[in-house]
Amino acid sequence: MVYASDYPYGQQPSSLLIALKTARVAGYDDDQIRAMLAGTANALADGDELPEPTTPLGSDMLSQPLQLARIHQYLSMATPLLWSRQADTIGILGLAINACSERNGHAAEVDRIHDLIVAARDLWATVPNLPDELQQRTATRLTFRLLHLADIEAVTAGG
């Protein structure tokens, strides 16, 4: 595995966060993380011998607490509204925020998720009042990044 900052699953910091958290959930140890982030790419660039491919790590099943699955689903529902420039008139982010108030484990992750969603909700509400298209687009993209970071936390909590 070789990490690349420009792969299609987001921009920094979300691309790095998702790579690290996914690797940890899959069971990568510190040496494998270092190889993913730089070691393998450095060996390739330097013409050094590359490590032999290994058997894939991790489970073929995703298991997560219901609370985090609910938060993930709410964030998944909000994303198309955001991209189609609709307001959250349904209150999807409110449902996600309410789900964060449950204390069913993973409190630190849920608190981070809560803060990211609240920031995204507040920013999203400002988009229609911004004076020009560039500012609206910038705020929408930042809102998505906040939601994406919250979703990464929700899907990988405990990993």
C-alpha positions, 0 to 999 in steps of 0.5 A, spaced: 500 500 500 502 506 498 499 513 500 497 518 495 495 525 497 491 526 491 487 520 491 479 521 489 477 520 497 477 527 499 483 532 500 487 534 506 486 533 511 481 528 510 485 523 505 490 522 510 485 521 516 481 516 512 488 512 510 490 512 517 484 510 520 482 505 515 489 502 516 488 502 523 482 498 523 484 493 518 490 492 523 496 495 520 502 495 525 506 501 526 511 499 521 506 497 516 503 505 517 510 507 516 511 503 509 504 506 507 506 513 508 513 513 505 517 507 506 514 504 500 514 510 495 521 512 498 524 505 496 520 505 489 523 512 488 530 510 490 530 504 486 531 499 492 528 492 493 520 493 494 517 488 499 513 482 497 505 483 497 502 481 503 495 478 504 490 483 505 489 485 512 482 486 515 475 483 515 471 483 509 465 485 514 464 492 517 461 492 524 459 498 528 455 500 533 448 502 531 449 510 534 455 511 529 451 507 523 445 512 524 450 518 524 453 515 518 447 514 515 444 522 517 451 524 514 450 520 507 443 523 507 445 530 508 451 530 502 446 530 496 442 536 499 449 540 500 451 538 493 445 540 490 445 547 494 439 545 498 438 547 505 437 542 510 430 543 511 429 536 513 433 537 519 438 531 517 444 534 521 440 536 527 438 528 527 446 527 527 447 532 532 442 528 537 445 521 535 451 524 538 448 526 545 447 518 546 453 515 551 453 508 548 461 508 548 466 511 543 465 518 547 471 522 545 470 520 537 462 522 538 464 528 541 469 530 535 463 528 530 458 532 534 463 538 534 464 537 526 457 537 525 455 543 529 460 547 525 458 544 518 451 546 520 452 553 522 457 554 516 451 551 511 446 556 514 450 561 511 451 559 504 445 562 501 447 569 504 454 569 502 454 575 496 457 571 491 458 565 487 465 563 489 464 565 496 458 560 496 462 555 493 468 555 498 463 555 504 459 549 501 466 545 500 468 547 507 462 544 509 463 538 505 470 537 508 467 538 515 461 533 514 466 528 511 471 528 517 465 527 521 463 521 517 470 518 517 470 518 525 463 515 525 465 509 520 472 508 523 471 509 531 474 505 535 479 503 530 
